[in-house]
Amino acid sequence: MPTFDDKRLQRPAGEAVAYQVTAGVAAVRETPAADGRLATQALHGEIVDVFREEGAFGLVQCRRDRYCGWVRMEALSAPLLQATHKVSSPGTHCYSAPDLKSAPRFLLSHGARLSVSGREGDWLHSDRGGWVHARHVAPAEKLEDDPVTVAERFLRTPYLWGGRQSLGLDCTGLTQQAFEAAGVMLPRDSDMQFDWAGADIPDWRAPNALRRGDLVFWKGHVGIMTDADHLLHANAWHMAVAVEPLESAITRIANYYAEPIGARRIDVSSERGRIPDWLSASA
């Protein structure tokens, strides 16, 4: 069994204080600088542990996937609020009043967590956020049946290295969001997903060996199959989330990068709701 001691998931030294993301999305950067490279993103309502502050930034570890980096402290608040709902549409605006003509405060992405404390007609009031239309949210405990259906909602979303939101995401941001919506947690990077998630498909290159929901991997890249022959992935060739024949993707990527390294199958029914070993492990 892997030791799950990857340095990307190593808990920073010192005591931590728990905060919640209250911006629409918080950039988690590799350095405490506004132009630091994006490592990942923490969505509204997600919890991070802050270990120390440096200027306007705090060194955090995201509880959802143990990823670490630097976040602007102005994007965080305490104490923690219990999430009652989540955004179920690809994205929705959070308004200052229960009125579609009121000023929007920020965009909420799919999977953002909300603490709903009131309702007026079709509008729900989320503490530390504002008003969100009820048809764009679902109870926090509601799970999707099919990760691919979730991934398909992001079609044509721009590619963004480190992104996990409706305005931009990368390959593993897409697979994370898709499977989490179905109740299965995946680690942040493609090598971790390949090593730690699902079961190997030894004969995946054989005709009809793949099926909807299977993950196909390259070194540094992953996509999800929509059927036996088509791959859906956030990729830097299209600079967007796109679906294409798997063999076309394999040929193109091999021409300028590398051949795929394998495929994995995740049994959603057995993994749903389970805390995976990589997430529960102490590093």
C-alpha positions in Angstrom: 0.0 0.0 0.0 1.3 3.5 -0.8 2.5 5.6 2.2 0.7 8.7 0.9 3.6 10.8 2.2 3.9 13.0 -0.9 5.5 16.4 -0.1 2.6 18.1 -1.9 0.3 16.9 0.9 2.7 17.3 3.8 1.1 19.2 6.7 3.0 22.4 7.5 4.7 22.7 10.8 3.0 24.5 13.7 -0.5 25.0 15.1 -3.3 25.5 12.7 -6.5 27.7 12.9 -9.5 26.7 10.8 -10.9 29.2 8.3 -13.6 29.0 5.7 -13.5 30.4 2.2 -15.9 33.3 1.9 -14.8 34.7 -1.4 -16.4 33.2 -4.5 -13.1 31.2 -5.0 -9.7 31.5 -3.3 -6.5 31.1 -5.3 -4.1 28.7 -3.6 -0.6 29.8 -4.8 2.8 28.2 -4.6 4.3 31.4 -3.1 2.9 34.3 -1.0 2.6 36.7 -3.9 -0.2 38.0 -6.0 1.5 36.6 -9.1 2.6 33.3 -7.6 1.8 30.3 -9.7 -1.6 28.8 -9.1 -1.4 25.5 -7.3 -5.1 24.9 -6.9 -8.3 26.7 -5.9 -10.5 26.5 -2.8 -14.2 27.1 -3.5 -16.6 29.2 -1.4 -17.5 27.3 1.8 -14.5 25.0 1.8 -12.4 24.7 4.9 -8.7 25.4 5.1 -6.2 25.2 8.0 -4.0 28.3 8.3 -0.6 27.7 9.8 1.1 31.1 9.6 0.7 34.4 7.9 3.1 36.3 5.7 2.0 39.7 4.7 -1.5 39.5 3.1 -1.2 35.7 2.7 -1.7 32.7 4.9 0.0 29.3 4.5 -2.9 26.8 4.3 -3.7 23.1 3.9 -7.0 22.4 2.2 -9.0 19.9 4.1 -10.8 18.5 1.1 -7.6 17.1 -0.5 -4.7 18.0 1.8 -3.2 20.3 -0.9 -1.1 23.2 0.5 -0.3 26.7 -0.6 -0.8 30.4 0.1 -4.1 32.2 0.2 -5.0 35.8 0.6 -6.4 36.1 4.2 -9.1 38.5 3.0 -10.7 35.5 1.1 -11.2 33.6 4.5 -13.4 34.0 7.5 -13.9 32.3 10.9 -15.6 30.7 12.7 -16.8 27.8 10.6 -20.4 27.6 9.4 -22.1 24.3 8.7 -22.8 23.8 5.0 -26.4 23.0 4.3 -26.5 23.3 0.5 -24.1 23.2 -2.5 -24.1 24.7 -6.0 -25.4 22.1 -8.4 -25.3 24.2 -11.7 -22.0 24.8 -13.5 -22.0 28.3 -11.9 -24.4 30.9 -10.4 -24.2 34.4 -9.2 -24.5 35.3 -5.5 -26.6 38.5 -5.3 -26.9 41.2 -2.7 -30.7 40.9 -2.5 -33.3 38.3 -3.5 -33.7 40.1 -6.9 -32.1 39.2 -10.2 -31.6 42.9 -10.9 -29.7 43.4 -7.6 -25.9 43.7 -7.6 -24.1 40.4 -7.9 -21.4 40.0 -5.3 -19.4 37.1 -6.9 -19.7 34.0 -9.0 -20.1 30.7 -7.2 -18.9 27.5 -9.0 -20.2 24.0 -9.1 -19.6 22.4 -5.7 -19.4 25.6 -3.7 -20.7 25.0 -0.2 -23.5 27.2 1.3 -24.8 27.8 4.7 -28.5 28.7 4.0 -30.3 30.5 6.7 -33.4 31.9 5.0 -35.6 31.9 1.9 -37.7 34.4 0.0 -39.6 32.9 -2.9 -37.2 31.3 -5.2 -34.2 32.8 -3.4 -32.0 31.3 -0.7 -30.0 33.4 1.7 -26.5 32.1 2.3 -24.6 33.4 5.3 -21.4 35.2 4.3 -22.5 35.2 0.7 -25.8 36.6 -0.2 -28.8 35.4 -2.2 -28.7 32.5 -4.6 -31.4 31.2 -6.8 -32.9 27.9 -5.5 -32.9 26.2 -8.8 -29.1 26.4 -8.9 -28.5 24.6 -5.6 -29.1 21.3 -3.9 -29.0 19.9 -0.4 -25.4 19.3 0.7 -26.0 15.6 1.1 -27.5 15.1 -2.4 -25.1 13.1 -4.7 -25.1 12.8 -8.4 -25.5 9.4 -10.0 -22.9 9.8 -12.8 -19.6 11.6 -12.7 -19.5 11.9 -16.5 -22.8 13.8 -16.6 -21.2 16.3 -14.2 -18.1 16.6 -16.3 -20.1 17.2 -19.4 -21.6 20.3 -17.8 -18.1 21.9 -18.0 -17.8 21.4 -21.8 -16.1 24.4 -23.4 -15.0 25.8 -20.1 -11.6 27.5 -20.6 -8.5 25.6 -19.5 -6.8 27.0 -16.4 -3.7 25.4 -14.8 -4.6 24.8 -11.2 -8.3 25.7 -11.8 -11.3 24.0 -10.2 -14.1 26.5 -11.0 -16.6 27.3 -13.7 -14.4 30.0 -15.2 -11.5 27.7 -15.7 -10.1 24.3 -14.7 -7.4 21.8 -15.5 -7.6 18.1 -16.2 -7.6 16.9 -12.6 -9.8 19.8 -11.4 -12.4 18.4 -13.8 -12.1 14.8 -12.6 -12.1 15.9 -9.0 -15.2 18.0 -9.4 -17.0 15.2 -11.4 -16.3 12.4 -8.9 -16.8 14.5 -5.8 -20.3 15.4 -7.0 -21.0 11.7 -7.0 -19.5 11.2 -3.5 -16.0 10.0 -4.4 -13.0 12.0 -3.4 -10.0 12.0 -5.7 -6.5 13.5 -4.9 -5.5 16.7 -6.7 -2.8 15.6 -9.2 -3.0 13.1 -12.0 -0.1 10.9 -10.7 -1.9 10.6 -7.4 -5.2 9.8 -9.1 -3.4 7.1 -11.2 -1.6 5.6 -8.2 -4.3 5.9 -5.5 -7.8 5.8 -7.1 -9.7 3.0 -8.6 -8.5 -0.3 -10.1 -6.2 -0.9 -13.0 -7.7 -1.9 -16.4 -4.9 -4.1 -17.8 -6.5 -4.6 -21.3 -7.8 -1.1 -21.7 -6.5 -0.8 -25.3 -8.5 -3.7 -26.4 -11.7 -3.0 -28.4 -14.6 -2.0 -26.1 -12.5 -2.6 -23.0 -13.3 0.9 -21.7 -16.6 2.2 -20.6 -18.3 5.4 -19.5 -16.6 6.8 -16.4 -13.2 5.2 -16.9 -10.1 7.4 -16.5 -7.3 7.3 -19.1 -3.9 8.7 -18.0 -0.8 10.2 -19.5 2.1 11.4 -17.4 0.7 14.7 -16.1 -2.7 14.3 -17.7 -6.1 12.5 -17.3 -9.4 12.4 -19.1 -12.7 10.6 -18.5 -14.4 8.4 -21.0 -17.9 9.3 -22.1 -18.3 5.9 -23.8 -16.0 3.2 -25.1 -14.4 5.5 -27.7 -14.6 9.1 -26.6 -12.6 11.1 -24.1 -13.7 14.2 -22.2 -10.8 16.2 -20.8 -9.6 19.7 -19.9 -6.6 20.1 -22.1 -4.0 22.6 -23.3 -4.5 21.7 -27.0 -8.1 22.9 -27.1 -7.4 25.3 -24.1 -10.8 24.1 -22.9 -12.8 21.2 -21.8 -13.5 19.1 -25.0 -14.7 15.7 -26.0 -13.0 13.8 -28.9 -12.3 10.3 -30.1 -9.8 8.7 -27.7 -7.6 7.4 -30.6 -7.4 10.9 -32.0 -6.3 12.2 -28.6 -3.7 9.4 -28.2 -2.2 10.1 -31.7 -2.0 13.8 -31.2 -0.6 13.7 -27.7 2.0 11.0 -28.7 3.2 13.2 -31.6 4.3 16.0 -29.3 4.5 14.5 -25.8 4.0 10.8 -24.9 1.9 7.7 -25.0 -0.7 7.1 -22.3 0.4 5.2 -19.3 -2.8 3.3 -18.4 -6.4 3.5 -17.3 -8.3 3.1 -14.1 -11.9 2.2 -13.2 -13.6 3.7 -10.1 -16.5 1.8 -8.6 -18.7 4.7 -7.6 -21.2 2.6 -5.7 -18.6 1.1 -3.4 -16.4 4.2 -3.0 -19.2 6.7 -2.5 -19.0 8.3 0.9 -15.9 6.5 2.0 -12.9 8.5 3.3 -10.1 7.3 1.1 -6.8 6.1 2.6 -4.8 8.9 1.0 -7.1 11.5 2.7 -7.2 10.0 6.1 -3.5 9.2 6.3 -1.3 11.5 8.3 1.7 12.8 6.4 
